Amino acid sequence: MKDFFRQDQQGLTLVEVVVATLLLSIGILTALTLLSTGITVNAINRDKVKAMNIAEQYMEIWKYRDLSSPDPDFGFPGYSDISGVSSGDAYSKNEGNYEVEAIFNPASDPPPDPATLVTVKIKVSWTQNGTKEASLVTVRQFDRN
């Protein structure tokens, strides 16, 4: 019977097993939280990148488009001259889950002649846990020949 209760026996006590299980559980929960956060951030960034790609696509179109010719698909009536550009003129179009808005303003600051310059802002917005948006702005001359 003495051999059964010897002090030099190797093994784990119940307290050691509980502490090890607790530490392992904390590690697994931390890893799962990081994984979940990574998936969420990836989805947000994917939507931002897609919005910026759409904004770049429309910016290229509006950067070189003749502002005097209408665009019925965008609802853009066309301007007869620079005086037709009102502050904050906005025309929108849906691109899947994204709303694309082209906003025109007469430019007042940039040289050489602000009377012939128009700022074009392309704003892309979408809904993802609230409204998000991405935008690009350029200044262009009204008459581009």
Number of C-alpha atoms within 10 A of each C-alpha: 5 6 7 7 8 9 8 6 9 7 7 8 8 9 9 11 11 11 11 12 12 12 12 12 12 12 12 12 12 12 12 12 12 12 12 12 12 12 12 12 12 12 13 14 12 12 19 18 13 14 25 19 14 20 24 16 12 19 21 10 11 17 18 14 15 16 22 16 12 14 14 9 8 14 12 17 13 15 16 11 12 19 10 12 19 13 13 14 15 17 16 17 14 12 12 8 11 19 17 25 21 24 19 21 18 23 20 13 10 12 10 8 11 15 16 17 21 24 22 23 23 27 24 28 20 19 12 10 7 6 8 15 16 18 18 15 16 13 16 17 18 22 15 10 6
